[in-house]
Amino acid sequence: MCYIADGRSGACDRYANDAGVLVRLDPLTILENRDSDAAVVPFLDREWDGELVSGEDTFITAVGSGTTYPDYKPAPFIVASKTADADMITVVTEGIFSYCGAKVKIDTDRHLGAECAPVRVDGEAIGHVTTSEYGSQMLSLGGVNHLTGGSKKEGRVTCAALLALCNGERVAMTIDGGAEIEVTAGEAPIVDGQKEERMRVGCGSATVGMFAAQWQGLVDEVVVVDDHITGVMSEHQAGKVIGWAPSGIRIKGRRSTPGRYFQVAEPGTGWGGTDLTDPLTILGDWKPEQAQPGLSLLMVSTTGENAAYYELNDALVPEQKEMPERLLPSVRRIEENCEPSLASVLFMAGAGGSLRSGVTENPVSLTRSVQSRLTRVTVGGAPVFMWPGGGITFMADVTQMPKNAFGYVPTPALVAPIEFTMTAADYASLGGHMDYVMPLEDALRGATGRQNDHRLSGRRAETRKSGSPWPVSREAKT
């Protein structure tokens, strides 16, 4: 129902009108099972001898394949191949997803915003902050309520932000009552204009346990400042086991088990993900029966980014001194043990009824086949995590997909590649469109099925991503 003038592209920038012929603008993407530095071999540089092309060497993704929506018609490509001497079928289509979004993991200790705080782009809410994970802050973006349940502008902005994120572009976001962030999948996040370098080595308690033996004999007390669990060496079980003497320190906060304190400060972008710029504010008066003048104190954050050294004066008040050479290696060791900070983007979607009917005449049979692991689902050839329970709900790492794998429609909704691979026998048994199966060889030659209402603009070859399993290999579990 979209009118495209001759010589122009449509509103979604996916199709164009070429003298009355509908053309899918992005090239069909073919994965080749080879090293990334190997020479690219031309498609079909030999005559076909009638044997099926091996699916172990070549895999047709849905990127650039187009769609046959509404899917009362079979999917654009239903191809037959051989894998480990088994006859395989791969059904290829670009799905239109209103029920989709992105789960974003941002490696940082800095406080980005309160749980459930709206995340905005251009002033429009596109998602919210969700529960944090170990050393990372989490965002839940998109979803049908933001795409179609709000204003037209909210839907358009949400769709555009999701599209950019999933295609590996940088997206600037603001969090109500929190930070301004810039996120690019697979790159270090930027928080309030500052590039994040590393995620924490562990919580304050874990850091105390990891480095207790290295600090013993070098300093009288160590406090590892952390928004969640601040660790105190002399009280911690790790310190007690190796014979650490009590220091008389007092910590302002809610005491948990010995040497572990909650809520020592408010969340923020300072020391250990707190709002602290001066760590001494979490200390109370020292116990005079245990503390003594000259007692040495190291305070450090969970990334080693912040560290300071103090000694108690005659009034048992900590005075900052220059960091001793003997303690510098241990602070650097914390930094060394911190993993690089990255932003991870997982595309999440549910495959609905019309998409499934493009695979089989009885859509529920596909769902059951996927749930029973007889049918493998990939997204642009990338592996997915399949959620248990009803439906076909999956998540996939966008960095494992070919470049520009995602598109959109003005609904608004995202368009994402999806492939279903199974044995030929299983495909026939679940009511597949067997009359539309073509050899992989034909598809590589540029042939399209009679169900297609569009022409392909071309083809491109990509190698599989490093570390990613081949889509039809035995180890490519979903």
N, C-alpha and C positions, 0 to 999 in steps of 0.2 A: 504493500500500500504506500510505498515511498516513490515519489516522482523524481526522476533524475533526468535532467536535460541532456541532450546529445553532447558528448565531449566533456561532460562534467562528472564530478564524483558526488555521492550522496552525503547526507548529513552526518553519517557515521564514519565517513572517509574510508569505508571498507570496499565499496562497490562503485563502479563507474559505468556510464553508458557509452559504448563504443559502436556507433552506427546501429543502435537498436539492440545490441548484444550486451547483456549484463556481464561485467568482468570483475572478478575478485582481485583487488589491487595488490595485496601483499602476496609474495610468492609462496607456493607450497614448500614447506620445509621438510627436507629429508635428513634423517640422522644416519650417519655412517659410523660403523663400529671400528674406529681406527684411532691411532694416536693423533693428537691435535697438530703435531708437527709433520705428519706424513703428507705426501703429495695428494692433492685432490684428483681422483680419477673421474673421467667424464662419465655421465650417465649412459648406460647401455651402449658401450663401445663394441658390442659383439651382437651377432644374430641370435635370436632366441631359439633354443633347441627344443622347446616344449616343456622343459623341466621348470618347476617352480623356483623362483629366486629364493635364496636362503634369508629368512628373517633374522638370522644371526649376524648378518652383514649390513642389512639395510632396514630401516624402519620409517614408515610414513607417519609423520605427526599430523595433528589436525591444524597446525599453524598455517594459515593461508588456504585451508581446504574449502572454506565456505560452509554454509549450512543449508539445509533443506526445510527450514522452518516455514509453515507449521509442519511438524514431523509426522504427518500421516504418510509421508514419503520416506523411503529408506535414506540413511545417512549418505553424505556425498561420496565416501569411499568405503567399500567393504572388500578388503583385499585378502587373498590367500597366499600363504608362504610356507616354507619348510623351516622348522627349528628342531634340531636334534632328531632328525628323521620323523618328526611328527608334523602332521598337517595342521596348520594354524590359520585362524581368521582374526584379522584386526579391523574393527569398525571405527571409522575416523569421522569426527564432526566437530564443528565449533559450536559450543553450547552457549545459549543466552541465559545468563544467571541474574535474576532479580534477588534471589536468596544467596547472597555472597558477601564477603568482606575480607578483612585482613587482620590477622593476629600479629602484632608487632612487638618484638622483644628488643629492648634497648639496654645494652650493657653499661650500667652506671650505678653508682651509689647515691648520686645526687637525687634529691627529691624533685620529681617532675610535677606532681599534683596529687591531691587526695583521691582515694578510691571513689569511683563514680563521677569524678569531675569531668565535665564535657571537654572534648578535644575539638578544636575549631580550625577551619581553613577559610580565609576570607570572611570571617565573622560567623560562619555557619557551622553548627555542630555536626560532625561527621562520625562521632564515636565517643568513647570514654576511657578513662584510666581504669584498669582492672587490677586484680590482686597481683602484688609484686612477687618475683621469684628470687632465687638466691643470687644476689649480685646484679639483678636486672629489674628494670621497670617494664611493665606490660601495658599495651594499649589494645583495645578491641575497636576496630574501625569498620564502618560500613554497615551492612545488614539491610534488610528490606525496609525497616522502619525509617531509616535515614534516606534510603534511595527513593522510596515511593510514599512513605507515610507522612512526610512533612511538606514544606512549601516546595514549589518548583525549583527555586534557587537552591534550597538545601539538597534536593535530589541531584541537581546538575553539579554542584560543587563536590558532593560526596563521590559521585561517579568519576569526576575528573581526577580527584585526589587518589582514589583507588587505582584508576588506570595508570597514573603516573608512578605510584608506588610499585605496582606489580610489573611495570615495564622497566624498573630500575632507575627511575628518575628521582631527583631530589624533591621532597615536599616539605614546605615550611608549615608548622602547626603551632598553635598556642593552646595552653591548657588553662582553664579558668582557675584563678587563684594560684597558678603555678608557673611553669617555665615556658619559654619559647624554644622550640626544638626544630631541627632540620634532620630529616631521615632519608637515607638512601640505602636500599637493600644491599647488604654485603660490605658496607663502608662504615667508618666510625661515625657515630651520631654527633651532632653539635647541639649543645645545651647552653642557652643564653649566650650564644656567640662563641662559646668555648668548645673546641674539639676534644672529645673524650679520648683518652689514650689507653686506659686499662680498666678492667673490672676488678673488683676486690678479690684478694686472695682467699678470703673467707670472712665469716663474721668475727667480731672482736674476740669471742671465746675461742673459736677455732684457731685464730692467729696466735693467741697465747699458747695453745697446745702445740702448734706446729713449731714454734721457735723458742719454747721454754729453755731447752738445753743450750741453745746458742747464746741466750742472754745471761745464763747463770754465771755468776762471778764477774760480770761486766757492769752491772747496774743493780741497785737495791730494790727497785720497783719498776714495773712496766704496766702502763694502762693503754689498751688498744681501743680507741674511741670508735663507736659504731652506733648508727641510728637504731639498730635492732637489738643487738646484744653486745654491750661493752664488756671487755674482759680485763680483769685485774689479776696480775700474776701471783702475788703473794697469797691470795685467797683461793685461787683456782686450783682444782684438783691436780692439774699438771704441775703447778708449782709445788704443791704439798708433797707429791710423790718424789720429787727430786730434792726435797729438803730446803725449799725456799723459806727464808725467815720472814715472820710477820713484819710489816712496815709501819703499821698504825694509820694507814690511809683510810679516809672515809669518802664514799662516793654518794653524790646526790642522784637518786634514781630509785627505781623499784627493784629491790634485790630478788633475784631468782635463786637458783642453786649457788653455792659458794663461788665467788669470783665472776659471777655473771649478773649484769645489771640491765634492766629494761628502762626505756624512757628517761635517759639521762638528759635529753634535750629535745627540742622540736625538730621535725624533719626539715632539711634544707639543702643547700649546695655547699656547705662548709665541711668541716672535718667529718669523715666517715658517713657522709649523707645526713649530717645534722645541720642545724643553723649556727653552729659554733665557729667563731673566728678565734676565740681565746679558749683553749681546752681547760684552763684552770677553773673556769666557772662551774665545772661539774664536781669539783673537789670541795669537801667540807673541811672542818678543822681536824688536824691530825691528832691521834691519840698520844698524849705526852708520855704515857707509860711504855710505848713501843717505838715511837718516832724519836729521832735525835738529830741535832744539827749536822749538816754535811751529808745527810741521806740523799742519794741520787735517784732521780726519777726520769724515765723516758716515757713520753706520751707520743703515740704514733697513730695514724689512721690505717684503715684496712687495705689501702692501696700503697702506702708508703709515701703518698703525695705530700702529706703533712706530717711533720715530725718536729719535736722540740725536746730539749734537755734542761732539767732543772736540778737545783740543789736546795735543801732546806737551810734557811738561815737560823740564827739563834732563837728567833721567835717561832720557829717551825712553820715558816711561810716559804713556799717555793719561789726561788729566784731563777730566772732563765739564764743559762750559760751557753757558751758556744758548744755545739755538738762535738763530743770527744771522738777522736779518730777510731777508738776501739768499737764504737757503736755504728759507725757509718756502714760497714759491710752488712750488718743485720738489716738495716733500713733498706739498703739496696737489694738485699735478698727478698724482702717482701715485694718490692717492685718487680723483680725478676720472675716471681711466682704468680704474678697477675697476668691473666690472659688478655690479649688485645681486645679493646672494646669495639663491638660491632652492633649494627642494627640488622635484625633479621625480620623478614617479612614472609609470612605464610599465607598464601591464598586459601580461603576456606569457602566451600560452596556445597550446595545440594543439587544433585541431578534430578530434575523433575520428570513428570510423566511424558510430556511431548518429546523431550530429548530421548527418553528410553524407547519410545515407539519407533524412533528412527533406527534403532538397533534390532528390535524384535517386534513381532505382531502382538505379543503378550507381554507388556512392560514389566509386570511383577516378576516374571520368570528371570529377567535380567537382574533385578534387585536381589533375588534369592541366589542367583549364580555368583554375584559379586560378594554377597555376605558369606557364602560357603567357600570362597576363594577359588572357585573354578574359573572365574573371569577376573583378569587383572586389569586394573584401571591405571592409566598414566595421564599426565597432563603435559602436553608438548614433549612426551617421552620421559618426563621426570617421574620418579616414584611418588606415591602418595601415602599418607596415613589415612586409613579408612576407619571412620568412627563406627564402633559396634552399635547394634540396635537397628531400628527401622530405617529404610531409605538408603540412598547412596550419598552420604555426607563425608567429605574428604578434605584434607589439608595438604598443601604442597609448597615446597620452598621455591620461591620465584627465581632465585639465582641459579637453579638447576634447569631452567627452561631456556629455549632459544630466545634470542633478542627480539623484543617487540612481539611477544607471544599473545598479548592481550589487545582486545579492541572494545568497542562499546556500541550501544544503540541508544537512540534518544529517549527510550522508555522512561527513565534511564535504567540501564543495566549493563553489566560487564559481559563481554564475549570472551570466552576462554576455550582453548583447545582441550579436547578430551578424547582418549582412545580406550577402547575395550578390546582386550586380546584374550582369546580362548582357543581350545582345540576346535577343529572343524566339526567333530562329532558333537561336542557340547553346544556349539552354535546352532547346529541343526535341531538338536533336541529341545532347545529353549524357544524354538519358533522363529529363528533368524530368517532374514530375507535372502534365502539361498539363491534365488533367481538373479540377484544383483551382485553376486560375488564375482570379482575379476582377479586374475593373477596379478601379483605384485609387479611382475614384469610389465604388464600393460599400463599400470598406474605410473610406473617410472618413465614410460614412453610418452606420458602426457595425456593418456586416454582418461575420459571421465565417464561415469555411469549415465545411463539414459534418464535416471531420476534427477540429474543435476539441471538447474535452470540458469547456470552461469558458466563462464569460461574462466580458466585459470590464466593469470597474467604471466606465470613463469614458475621456475623452481629454483631452490637454493639448497646447498648441502651444508650441514653442520656436523661436527663431531660431538659425541656425547661428552657431557661435562666431566671433568676430572673427579674421580671418586664416586660417580653416580653409576649404579648398575645398568646394564643393558636392559631395555624394556621387556624383552622376552626371554631373558636368561633365568636360570633356575634360582639364582640368589636374589632376584628382584622381587622381594616380598612386599606385599601391601599391608 
